[in-house]
Amino acid sequence: MLYIVEIMLSIIPFFAWFYLLFFYANRKLQFNELFWKSNIKIENQKIHRGVLKQNFSICFIIPARNEQKYIAQTIKSILSQKIKKFVLIIDDNSSDNTEKKAKQTFRKAKFSQFKIIKGKKLPMNWSGKVWALKQGVDAAIKKKFSHFVFIDADIILKDKVIGKTLNFMTERKLSMLSLMAKLRCVTFWENLLIPSFIYFFQKLYPFSKVNNHNDNVAAAAGGFIMCKTELFKKINLYELIKDKIIDDCNLAKIIKDSGNHIWLGLTNLVESQRNYSRLEQVWKMVTRTAYEQLNNSILILITSILGMVMIYLMPFISLIHQNSINLIIINLASIFLMFLSFLPTAKFYNLTFVFYFSLPISSIIYMLMTINSAYNYYLKNGNVWKGRKY
């Protein structure tokens, strides 16, 4: 009986990894847009049109709460984009010099097409970022912009990325396009946890499924979202997700479920400046949304933890006290497939070789973060982010 259990604990992870690598999110068995290959990037997309001559006008909407450290570089990168633009910043009750820093940057650049809104007090049953974005849309919808770009206050846009995304949206007839900003990956904790964060996100929301109009999977990355303004004409969509902490994916779901085409991809053209040099910083970022990601369900939490233990840890556990050569080979095969699946993400983030093998360790930390998120939800009345409890 014990041997049968050992066989099952070796075989299940192997078949799980085999399925994940070659069949999961593999539309029509084309093997070209698998979740782990990290090849769905805006830079890889064929765009046949040149620079668009249509009269597009962009409103950049930036929610900012205590972002004096990053806001200047974000504004400078926006102003470098060769497109008709207006910049709208919602100062979300900052206690630092975010507003002052932003005004100084605009004045130094001699750019007048901007407005800084002093955010109103957060109402009951609203999450902070969604409330700020709602106020931004309310102010911007009165003017005639063709597109909104919702961008975080720590984001840097590389040269011509706005023109490229506008071209791509127009050619593909998209209503929404989101780019997964390339997160900072310099310190030990960033190297250990940031690439695996992106890896887990791609596994949870395979980009090929998000970008398939006939699939119901919807997701977005909140650092950079470009939308047609017409989506917000009848109703401010943020009113429909006012209590959601995960604003980006919930917005994407509403838009896609309404019959609109959306697209999500990786990129090197949008970068985050935000520093995650300490474990505590990554921990707070993840615990803020982890349990909501599981629909605040104990059952889904338990199932997810058991699943992660089975595929990320069990091959190593089984290998330690294994005598059967056949089961040793099966467990080694599972470990090989695991590392193979993480390799493209590791290369995308230019990790040193030692971090290629970090996925099992980071999976343990993410499991603990998720459990902590649930603990805070039930026993501490929510998770804290930027001085607010959700």
DRENZALO-470158 format. One line per field, with one value per residue (C-alpha): x, y, z; chain; residue number from 1. Coordinates in nm, 4 decimals, padded with zeros to 6 digits. Example, Ala and Ser with C-alpha at 12.3 -4.5 7.8 and 13.67 -1.06 7.14 Angstrom:
! DRENZALO-470158
x = (01.2300	01.3670)
y = (-00.4500	-00.1060)
z = (00.7800	00.7140)
mol = (A	A)
seq = (1	2)
//
This chain:
! DRENZALO-470158
x = (00.0000	00.2802	00.4542	00.1343	00.1185	00.4817	00.4046	00.1083	00.3076	00.5688	00.3434	00.0894	00.3462	00.5050	00.1792	00.0803	00.4029	00.3733	00.0224	00.1223	00.4145	00.2585	-00.1211	-00.2354	-00.3561	-00.2340	-00.5007	-00.5398	-00.2112	-00.0075	00.2674	00.3566	00.1895	00.2313	00.2047	00.5622	00.7398	00.7101	00.6953	00.3715	00.5344	00.4266	00.7719	00.7065	00.3772	00.3631	00.2301	00.1917	00.0917	00.3375	00.2944	-00.0763	-00.1969	-00.5369	-00.6214	-00.5713	-00.5568	-00.4494	-00.5389	-00.2899	-00.4638	-00.2241	-00.3454	-00.0730	-00.0545	00.2770	00.4769	00.7196	01.0094	00.8896	00.6407	00.8938	01.0478	00.7041	00.5930	00.9134	00.8666	00.5062	00.6085	00.8649	00.5885	00.5207	00.1432	-00.1235	-00.1656	-00.3100	-00.1848	-00.4308	-00.2976	-00.5223	-00.3358	-00.4906	-00.4614	-00.0814	00.1029	00.4289	00.5286	00.3787	00.1763	00.4630	00.7069	00.4637	00.4038	00.7768	00.8326	00.5613	00.6853	01.0446	00.9339	00.7139	00.4175	00.0772	-00.1625	-00.2012	-00.4295	-00.3772	-00.6945	-00.6977	-00.8607	-01.1721	-01.1928	-01.2267	-01.5950	-01.7126	-01.7010	-01.4512	-01.0914	-00.8403	-00.6961	-01.0378	-01.1770	-00.8870	-00.9305	-01.3046	-01.2420	-00.9930	-01.2386	-01.5154	-01.2920	-01.1518	-01.4706	-01.5975	-01.3283	-01.2894	-01.0061	-00.9816	-00.8022	-00.7316	-00.3995	-00.4188	-00.0637	00.0885	00.2973	00.6169	00.6095	00.8592	00.7561	01.0270	01.0516	00.7563	00.5665	00.2425	00.2570	00.3279	00.0385	-00.2001	-00.0976	-00.1461	-00.4827	-00.6117	-00.4897	-00.6291	-00.9496	-00.8879	-01.0844	-00.8289	-00.4578	-00.2469	00.1273	00.2878	00.5455	00.8911	00.9467	01.2737	01.4947	01.8232	01.8304	01.8303	01.4618	01.3679	01.5652	01.4104	01.0474	00.9696	01.0247	00.8292	00.5493	00.5258	00.5496	00.2614	00.0529	00.1022	00.0032	-00.3082	-00.4019	-00.2427	-00.1981	-00.3037	-00.6406	-00.6788	-00.6125	-00.8522	-01.1878	-01.3673	-01.2168	-01.3670	-01.0326	-00.9722	-00.6822	-00.4781	-00.1714	-00.2571	00.0758	-00.0199	-00.3712	-00.4840	-00.8591	-01.0862	-01.2739	-01.6019	-01.6024	-01.6692	-01.9302	-02.2453	-02.1103	-01.7837	-01.6756	-01.4896	-01.8259	-01.8923	-01.5790	-01.5686	-01.4939	-01.2379	-00.8732	-00.7666	-00.8792	-00.6984	-00.8267	-01.1790	-01.1842	-01.0599	-01.3344	-01.6096	-01.4732	-01.4238	-01.7575	-01.9238	-01.7998	-01.4921	-01.1509	-00.8671	-00.4957	-00.2301	00.1413	00.4897	00.7233	01.0617	00.9120	00.7300	00.9314	00.8585	01.0925	00.9538	01.2093	01.1418	01.4730	01.3226	01.1080	00.8552	00.7882	00.7101	00.5132	00.2795	00.2349	00.1286	-00.0798	-00.2874	-00.4530	-00.3621	-00.6722	-00.9080	-00.7448	-00.8872	-01.2334	-01.1816	-01.2578	-01.1082	-01.1821	-00.9957	-00.7101	-00.6685	-00.6936	-00.4374	-00.1876	-00.2208	-00.1784	00.1347	00.2862	00.2142	00.3755	00.6491	00.7673	00.6618	00.9156	01.1961	01.0351	00.9807	01.3342	01.4953	01.3784	01.3286	01.4856	01.3140	01.5214	01.2044	01.0494	01.3794	01.3762	01.0127	01.0831	01.3923	01.1842	00.9288	01.2051	01.3509	01.0124	00.9651	01.2990	01.2370	00.9077	01.0751	01.3713	01.2111	01.0970	01.4412	01.6031	01.3519	01.4591	01.8286	01.8667	02.2029	02.2242	02.1689	01.8232	01.7165	01.6518	01.4664	01.1085	01.0592	01.1876	00.9819	00.6738	00.7044	00.7248	00.4233	00.2243	00.3049	00.2090	-00.1269	-00.1950	-00.0994	-00.3381	-00.6229	-00.5201	-00.5328	-00.8682	-01.0328	-00.8440	-00.7123	-01.0073	-00.8118	-00.4720	-00.2937	-00.1605	-00.0309	-00.1803	-00.5263	-00.6845	-00.8820)
y = (00.0000	00.2400	00.1690	00.2491	00.5859	00.6524	00.5707	00.8086	01.0876	01.0556	01.0031	01.2796	01.5651	01.4286	01.4167	01.7560	01.9110	01.7290	01.8692	02.2215	02.2377	02.0909	02.1043	02.3708	02.6828	02.5271	02.6352	02.3911	02.2269	02.4923	02.4940	02.8553	03.0492	02.8279	03.0181	02.9473	03.0446	03.4191	03.4949	03.6943	04.0359	04.3533	04.3654	04.0279	04.1296	04.2021	04.5518	04.6316	04.9967	05.2794	05.5712	05.6367	05.9630	05.9431	06.2177	06.0201	06.2018	06.0331	06.1097	05.9560	05.8904	05.8409	05.7517	05.8629	05.8110	05.9061	05.8691	06.1635	05.9222	05.8041	06.0522	06.2800	06.0045	05.8711	06.2147	06.2667	05.9342	06.0267	06.3649	06.1949	06.0137	06.1732	06.1865	06.4443	06.4004	06.5276	06.4133	06.3797	06.2967	06.2054	06.2892	06.0213	06.1963	06.1842	06.2851	06.3573	06.5974	06.4022	06.6985	06.9450	06.7125	06.6616	07.0351	07.1055	06.8431	06.9836	07.3408	07.2446	07.0720	07.3736	07.1389	07.2884	07.0111	06.8612	06.8690	06.7477	06.6540	06.6500	06.3164	06.3163	06.1193	05.7444	05.6450	05.3295	05.0116	05.1521	05.0374	05.3217	05.2836	05.2170	05.5310	05.7374	05.5949	05.6570	06.0247	06.0426	05.9009	06.1301	06.4302	06.3072	06.1769	06.5332	06.5999	06.4377	06.1895	05.8830	05.6691	05.6519	05.5178	05.4102	05.4083	05.3637	05.6440	05.4347	05.3394	05.4458	05.4340	05.3669	05.5535	05.5192	05.2611	05.4623	05.4863	05.1141	05.0173	05.2506	05.0929	04.7455	04.8237	04.9741	04.6901	04.4189	04.6160	04.5981	04.7899	04.7325	04.6573	04.5944	04.5485	04.3689	04.6215	04.4744	04.4904	04.5909	04.2874	04.3875	04.2890	03.9349	03.9369	04.0818	03.8100	03.5392	03.6532	03.8919	03.6563	03.3804	03.6328	03.6932	03.3178	03.2412	03.5230	03.3811	03.0366	03.1704	03.3896	03.2395	03.5270	03.3120	03.2532	03.6187	03.7230	03.4668	03.6355	03.2997	03.2184	03.3566	03.4134	03.7871	03.9693	04.2865	04.4365	04.7583	04.9298	05.0004	04.9737	05.1460	05.1629	05.3253	05.6021	05.4867	05.2002	05.4524	05.6684	05.5027	05.4270	05.4708	05.1059	05.1592	05.2030	04.8359	04.7183	04.9755	04.7244	04.5184	04.5291	04.3652	04.6487	04.5494	04.1933	04.2861	04.5744	04.3397	04.0881	04.3495	04.4715	04.1233	03.9912	04.2812	04.1388	04.3577	04.2329	04.2672	04.1853	04.1282	04.0768	04.1142	04.3929	04.5539	04.8907	04.9546	04.9344	04.9793	05.1863	05.0506	04.9000	04.5694	04.5369	04.3802	04.0695	04.2763	04.4952	04.2003	04.0361	04.3352	04.3680	04.0030	03.9630	04.2673	04.0723	03.7034	03.5872	03.7941	03.6243	03.3021	03.4600	03.4740	03.1023	02.8675	02.5701	02.7238	02.8228	02.4672	02.3223	02.5704	02.5023	02.1240	02.1627	02.3757	02.1334	01.8462	01.9914	02.2204	02.0313	01.6669	01.5690	01.6752	01.5156	01.1870	01.1916	01.2134	00.8753	00.6930	00.3515	00.2612	00.3633	00.4053	00.6476	00.8348	00.8858	01.0013	01.2540	01.3824	01.4187	01.6263	01.8492	01.8903	01.9932	02.2390	02.4067	02.4016	02.5851	02.8608	02.9070	03.1607	03.3824	03.3606	03.4645	03.7447	03.8901	03.8217	03.6201	03.4796	03.1035	03.0200	03.1789	02.9536	02.6940	02.9223	02.8262	02.5642	02.8090	03.1014	02.8772	02.8079	03.1813	03.2549	02.9829	03.1457	03.4879	03.3524	03.1899	03.5172	03.7061	03.4760	03.5111	03.8901	03.8738	03.6725	03.7710	04.1226	04.2649	04.2824	04.3477	04.6827	04.8684	05.2277	05.2973	05.1631	04.8411	04.6319)
z = (00.0000	00.0913	-00.2394	-00.4294	-00.2488	-00.3412	-00.7040	-00.7061	-00.5398	-00.8140	-01.1135	-01.0401	-01.0423	-01.3600	-01.5530	-01.4102	-01.5421	-01.8738	-01.9155	-01.8075	-02.0476	-02.3591	-02.3392	-02.0930	-02.2757	-02.6003	-02.8450	-03.1347	-03.0276	-03.2051	-02.9382	-03.0167	-02.7351	-02.4295	-02.1014	-01.9918	-02.3139	-02.2408	-02.6128	-02.6200	-02.6264	-02.8034	-02.9632	-03.1306	-03.2898	-03.6602	-03.7156	-04.0839	-04.0574	-04.0241	-03.7887	-03.7667	-03.9153	-03.7525	-03.5076	-03.1874	-02.8560	-02.5360	-02.1767	-01.9358	-01.6047	-01.3131	-00.9627	-00.7218	-00.3474	-00.1835	-00.5061	-00.4795	-00.5328	-00.8759	-01.0229	-01.1972	-01.4103	-01.4988	-01.6193	-01.8206	-01.9983	-02.0851	-02.2230	-02.4483	-02.6384	-02.9784	-02.9578	-02.8757	-02.5026	-02.1783	-01.8387	-01.5516	-01.2058	-00.9167	-00.5967	-00.3782	-00.0397	-00.0401	00.2749	00.0906	-00.1894	-00.4799	-00.6103	-00.5699	-00.7481	-01.0360	-01.0838	-01.0807	-01.3505	-01.5776	-01.5357	-01.6044	-01.9240	-02.0140	-02.0577	-01.9846	-02.0907	-01.7475	-01.4468	-01.0915	-00.9072	-00.5299	-00.4553	-00.2431	00.0787	00.0215	00.0574	00.2324	00.0222	-00.2293	-00.2720	-00.2906	-00.6404	-00.7981	-00.6304	-00.7667	-01.1177	-01.1022	-01.0244	-01.3108	-01.5640	-01.4394	-01.5087	-01.8402	-02.0011	-02.0391	-02.2988	-02.6382	-02.6049	-02.8259	-02.5663	-02.1963	-02.0724	-01.7098	-01.5826	-01.2382	-01.0911	-01.0901	-01.4602	-01.7262	-02.0923	-02.3486	-02.6764	-02.9189	-02.7098	-02.7284	-03.1068	-03.1283	-02.9042	-03.0896	-03.4191	-03.2769	-03.1194	-03.4418	-03.6608	-03.4303	-03.3588	-02.9872	-02.7252	-02.4508	-02.4488	-02.1410	-02.1106	-01.8180	-01.7029	-01.6590	-01.2862	-01.1272	-01.0695	-00.9036	-00.5369	-00.3930	-00.3043	-00.6428	-00.8211	-00.6064	-00.6140	-00.9003	-01.2001	-01.0259	-00.9593	-01.3359	-01.4013	-01.1630	-01.3137	-01.6642	-01.5406	-01.3697	-01.6682	-01.9814	-02.2239	-02.5189	-02.3498	-02.2517	-02.6112	-02.7574	-02.8058	-02.7759	-02.4363	-02.1144	-01.9392	-01.8929	-01.7299	-01.7440	-01.5784	-01.3969	-01.4611	-01.8237	-01.9651	-02.2853	-02.3506	-02.6006	-02.4221	-02.5738	-02.3235	-02.0461	-02.2244	-02.0881	-01.7425	-01.5595	-01.5478	-01.2219	-01.0497	-01.1308	-00.9480	-00.6693	-00.3915	-00.5848	-00.4829	-00.8099	-01.0347	-01.3544	-01.4031	-01.2966	-01.5455	-01.8188	-01.7380	-01.7670	-02.1000	-02.2467	-02.1213	-02.3029	-02.6334	-02.6777	-02.7847	-02.5346	-02.5448	-02.2790	-02.3291	-02.1881	-02.2938	-02.2438	-02.3412	-02.0127	-01.6911	-01.3221	-01.1073	-00.7800	-00.5474	-00.3698	-00.1912	00.1235	00.1616	00.3562	00.0511	-00.1763	00.1038	00.1443	-00.2316	-00.2659	00.0507	-00.0465	-00.3295	-00.2890	-00.1033	-00.3174	-00.6160	-00.4694	-00.4331	-00.0546	-00.0432	00.2159	-00.0099	-00.3053	-00.0722	00.0595	-00.2911	-00.4246	-00.1444	-00.1872	-00.5625	-00.5262	-00.2732	-00.5090	-00.8212	-00.6830	-00.3743	-00.3959	-00.6673	-00.4299	-00.1224	-00.3074	-00.4426	-00.0979	00.0334	-00.2938	-00.3642	-00.6898	-00.9904	-01.1966	-00.9465	-00.9165	-01.2939	-01.2870	-01.0104	-01.1885	-01.5037	-01.3103	-01.1743	-01.5232	-01.6661	-01.3793	-01.4462	-01.8214	-01.7739	-01.5708	-01.8053	-02.0473	-01.7584	-01.5974	-01.9252	-01.9798	-01.6452	-01.7109	-01.3926	-01.2951	-01.3342	-00.9673	-00.9738	-01.2605	-00.9891	-00.7479	-00.8366	-00.5585	-00.2945	-00.4219	-00.4395	-00.0656	00.0074	-00.2131	-00.0380	00.2957	00.1579	00.0418	00.3775	00.5486	00.3185	00.4272	00.7922	00.7673	00.5919	00.8692	01.1842	01.1177	00.9234	00.6000	00.4451	00.4624	00.1571	00.1566	00.4972	00.4100	00.5289	00.2796)
mol = (A	A	A	A	A	A	A	A	A	A	A	A	A	A	A	A	A	A	A	A	A	A	A	A	A	A	A	A	A	A	A	A	A	A	A	A	A	A	A	A	A	A	A	A	A	A	A	A	A	A	A	A	A	A	A	A	A	A	A	A	A	A	A	A	A	A	A	A	A	A	A	A	A	A	A	A	A	A	A	A	A	A	A	A	A	A	A	A	A	A	A	A	A	A	A	A	A	A	A	A	A	A	A	A	A	A	A	A	A	A	A	A	A	A	A	A	A	A	A	A	A	A	A	A	A	A	A	A	A	A	A	A	A	A	A	A	A	A	A	A	A	A	A	A	A	A	A	A	A	A	A	A	A	A	A	A	A	A	A	A	A	A	A	A	A	A	A	A	A	A	A	A	A	A	A	A	A	A	A	A	A	A	A	A	A	A	A	A	A	A	A	A	A	A	A	A	A	A	A	A	A	A	A	A	A	A	A	A	A	A	A	A	A	A	A	A	A	A	A	A	A	A	A	A	A	A	A	A	A	A	A	A	A	A	A	A	A	A	A	A	A	A	A	A	A	A	A	A	A	A	A	A	A	A	A	A	A	A	A	A	A	A	A	A	A	A	A	A	A	A	A	A	A	A	A	A	A	A	A	A	A	A	A	A	A	A	A	A	A	A	A	A	A	A	A	A	A	A	A	A	A	A	A	A	A	A	A	A	A	A	A	A	A	A	A	A	A	A	A	A	A	A	A	A	A	A	A	A	A	A	A	A	A	A	A	A	A	A	A	A	A	A	A	A	A	A	A	A	A	A	A	A	A	A	A	A	A	A	A	A	A	A	A	A	A	A	A	A	A	A	A	A	A	A	A	A	A	A	A	A	A	A	A	A	A	A	A	A	A	A)
seq = (1	2	3	4	5	6	7	8	9	10	11	12	13	14	15	16	17	18	19	20	21	22	23	24	25	26	27	28	29	30	31	32	33	34	35	36	37	38	39	40	41	42	43	44	45	46	47	48	49	50	51	52	53	54	55	56	57	58	59	60	61	62	63	64	65	66	67	68	69	70	71	72	73	74	75	76	77	78	79	80	81	82	83	84	85	86	87	88	89	90	91	92	93	94	95	96	97	98	99	100	101	102	103	104	105	106	107	108	109	110	111	112	113	114	115	116	117	118	119	120	121	122	123	124	125	126	127	128	129	130	131	132	133	134	135	136	137	138	139	140	141	142	143	144	145	146	147	148	149	150	151	152	153	154	155	156	157	158	159	160	161	162	163	164	165	166	167	168	169	170	171	172	173	174	175	176	177	178	179	180	181	182	183	184	185	186	187	188	189	190	191	192	193	194	195	196	197	198	199	200	201	202	203	204	205	206	207	208	209	210	211	212	213	214	215	216	217	218	219	220	221	222	223	224	225	226	227	228	229	230	231	232	233	234	235	236	237	238	239	240	241	242	243	244	245	246	247	248	249	250	251	252	253	254	255	256	257	258	259	260	261	262	263	264	265	266	267	268	269	270	271	272	273	274	275	276	277	278	279	280	281	282	283	284	285	286	287	288	289	290	291	292	293	294	295	296	297	298	299	300	301	302	303	304	305	306	307	308	309	310	311	312	313	314	315	316	317	318	319	320	321	322	323	324	325	326	327	328	329	330	331	332	333	334	335	336	337	338	339	340	341	342	343	344	345	346	347	348	349	350	351	352	353	354	355	356	357	358	359	360	361	362	363	364	365	366	367	368	369	370	371	372	373	374	375	376	377	378	379	380	381	382	383	384	385	386	387	388	389	390)
//
